[in-house]
């Protein structure tokens, strides 16, 4: 660089496939201390020329959308087709015709006229082959268009279920052993350095250093955050409790389900202040690590954010729940969890006015800001009452009734509702039980209405960052609603959401990495990006209607207000707002797949 104009010319050879969302940019960096004077950089007359080679042909969109993994024999089996054709055929993978049927218009008004589905922009027709229930591998053909090969079998989802569970082992900050992940992904432990307590009066270095090694990385970055971790742990504990056969799944890690959950719980216990009982909101570096390094290569100083009511409430709830799940396995560990839960509740009692959490501006890592901790406190009371029977927790719930649902890290109300509705200490004829049940069922019924209207039978009416997480949360809601007030539509709707995740969607893609002929292959996930090999079994975020607001996300450059919401997605590594992964996105999917797994194993 100089104060005079300079001319630069660089010739290079592309080594990889074309990326239509590539950006030509200069990253001047945000690391290090700011300079005392402003600095300006000027650029002019850019020119990018292809001197040799050919442009790739644009890939033709397949009009046949189906679950690329497959269907169980007894379930509804429907593909959606974007075509004016009227018939479809079903073939074995070795090209033997076994079934023919008519394409019925699905996107239609009350008079039967075609209607464009507003979320996808498609007019969908249904290829229904539910009556065909023979095990095997098949494909659907509509005139000259051919679907991916898929299976029909009772255990068709077993492998994807195992991979979704194993994702948590891959997300460990500790050592990954080659025995379980192969030589490529094997590595030493990351972020074993002690963390300094963030002090607002001395935001660079605090006086206290704490050992908080361990736990799962939250997402594609190396942050570890209590509130989303609590959601992930709660989902997995619910999976283990509601569907006990999932506890015995060997998903290829050193532990089975409860052992893997314990790995995260042991880290969470380190995040509790031993003097006050409050829980630190997160531990991260000041800034995100670059996309070019693996966890153990990141030697950045670590900092603990302040204690929050959200983290403390979630922690109390999860630890109280953990006591019930581990007391017959390891009584000493279970008691440690319960003691920590009660200690956290004492902090909540002593700090009744602490509510909003805003991440200090010192950090540029994930914030997980939350304006209210009422739901976290309520959930903590629900779990502690179910575990201890102490009437003070019941009184808290009666005095602070929370009807608002939610299986997300912002709204945790539904976890409290599940604890209340499964607590034998709360009689079904009590006001608390009835109000809670009615709120839960009403929410589930509203989800069914959305599902029934959507052109792909998706239970979403709006797509936000992490829309796939929201959809999996809604499937969880339907499963539990079916437990307390059975309705055959619940199961059908849940299976339709699984079909969506695995390929029956507007983007014709399986949102679970490495599962399906056309699956997400380029997640916003540092280890996958560095090793140029995608970790299998990760649920990516999915379409984001608000992507245009994320100017640093390359997908924002190829969509606009005219792009249907369900199509605002691209499988590119740089798309943090549509293609990142998270532990608390995989966890509700684990619950949903665990539900189907239990249907098979219980039947056996």
Secondary structure, 3 states (H helix, E strand, C coil): CCCCCCCCCCCCCCCCCCCCCCCCCCCCCCCCCCCCCCCCCCCCCCCCCCCCCCCCCCCCCCCEECCCCEECCCCCCEEEECCCCCEEEEEECCCCEEEEEEEEECCECCCCCECCCCCCCCCCEEEECCCCCCCEEEEEEECCEECCCEEECCCCCHHHHHHHHHHHHHCECCCECHHHHHHHHCECCCCCCCEEECECCECCCCCCEECCCCCECCECCCCEEHHHHHHHHHHHHHHHHHCHHHHHCCCCCCCCHHHHHHHHHHHHHHCECCCCCCEECEEECCCCCCCCCCHHHCCCCEEECCECHHHHHHHHHHHHHHHHHHCCCCHHHHHHHHHHHHHHHHHHHHCCCCCCECCCCCCCCCCCCECCCHHHHHHHHHHHHHHHCCHHHHHHHHHCCCCCCCCCCCCCHHHHHHHHHCCCCCCCCCHHHHHHHHHHHHHHHHHHHHHHHCCCCCCCCCCCCCHHHHHHHHHHHHHHHHHHCCCHHHHHHHHHHHHHHCCCCCCCCECECCCCCCECCCCECHHHHHHCCCCCCCEECCCCCCHHHCCCCHHHHCCCCCCCHHHCCCCCCCCHHHHEEEHHHHHHHHHHHHHHHHHHHHHC
